[in-house]
Amino acid sequence: MPKKAQSRKPIEEFIDEKELVEESSQFQTIIAIVAPGLKKTDADLSAFKLASYILGGPMSSRLFRNLRDKQGLAYTVWASNTDYFGSGIFYAIIGTSPDKEKQSLDGMLEEITKPGKKGFTEEELKRAKSYYDGM
């Protein structure tokens, strides 16, 4: 006999929890930049994964170092990609305070577009390749 499905909280209860967070003394804004990525069969997928890792993978990533460590804009910041057979997606996310939204968004856009203009350093590429070689 199949197991009975567990009951789940109605969506209204989640909305109420969200409202409680908004009413607390701690505020946070989450900004997500989402763009089409590469699919599993694209020839440039490996290079795209390296770029995503350099931009927003570890604590040594460009987004983390520049937006969190240097500018103090983020509680959390990262970027990644997900690839499927028919499509892919790139996303970058930052958690910041509401008074730093514009500066955070501008900083993310700057960091995301910078590689197209200036590329990556040899050290960044070496670190990223080492990460993927170890997987």
Number of C-alpha atoms within 10 A of each C-alpha: 3 4 5 6 6 6 6 6 8 8 8 9 10 11 11 11 11 11 11 10 13 12 10 8 6 8 12 17 15 16 17 16 14 14 12 13 20 23 18 16 12 15 10 11 17 14 12 17 22 20 22 21 25 25 26 24 20 16 14 16 20 23 29 25 17 17 24 20 15 10 13 14 23 24 16 14 27 23 26 21 22 15 18 12 10 10 14 17 15 18 17 21 20 26 20 24 16 12 12 15 19 11 14 25 19 11 16 26 13 12 17 19 11 13 14 9 7 8 11 14 10 9 9 18 17 11 15 20 17 11 12 12 8 6 5
